Amino acid sequence: MKDHSGKDRIDWRPKDPWPAGTKVSVKGALDCLDAGNGGWFARDYDCSFTVGSAHRAVVDVPSHTLTMYDGDCQVGQVRGSAGSAQTPTRGGTHTVTSKIRAEAMDSQTIGFGDQWSLKAKWVVYRTASGRFSTPHPGTSPSAWRTTATDASA
């Protein structure tokens, strides 16, 4: 799949989240395999990581609130637009795919003509299709620094 920057990536996650402290190893024997479109993998991949503590953000669309949790403890809450009646925020589980400190964004990149353009801070991308969270220009930057940090699951 392609991420929001146009780069190829593979996403996989277990049916149930791994507990904190779980050690994970990923090995891919890809050297010299055809990657399609004339590209070839140039090496094998071998990496490992340890799962950190659970961080999650829960959006309540009707009340326009986002509540952040560290494990089972609530650590913050902010108000948000949750989209509009024409383009509401989707429900369900979303995985944070990347966080960007500052980015120029405009409505043309998501199919809304030239309705808006902004220099956003603390952008949190939630899907490869372009779903994102970003602070309203009038929002306190410190509130969104917390959101951008604690929303990473």
C-alpha positions, 0 to 999 in steps of 0.5 A: 500500500502507499502511505500519504507521502506516496511511499510503499509500505506494508501494514500488519497488526495482530488481532489483539494488541500485544501487551507492553514489553512484548518483544517482536522480531520481523524478518524478510528474505527479500534480497533480489526479489522483484518488487514490481514496476521494474524495481528490485529489493536490494537486501533482506530485512531483519529488525526487532522492537519491544512494544511500549505502553498502550496509548490510545485516543478515543473520539466521541463524535456526538460530543466533539471530544477526544480523550487520551489514555495512557494504559487505563488512565485518562491523561487528557481531553480536548474538543474537536470538530469531528468533521462536518455533517457532509464529511463526518469523522469515520468511526472504528479503530484507526492506527496512527501511521505518522506524526508531523510537527509542521506541514502545509496542507490544502483541501485539494489534496483530499478532493475538496477543491480550493476551499482551504489552505493552512500551515498545520502543526502537530498533524497526526495521520491515521490512515493511508487514505489521508485521514488526519487530526490537526489542531484548529488554528485557535487551539492551544499548542500545548493541548495538541502537543499532548494529543500528538504524543499520546495518540500514538498507539 
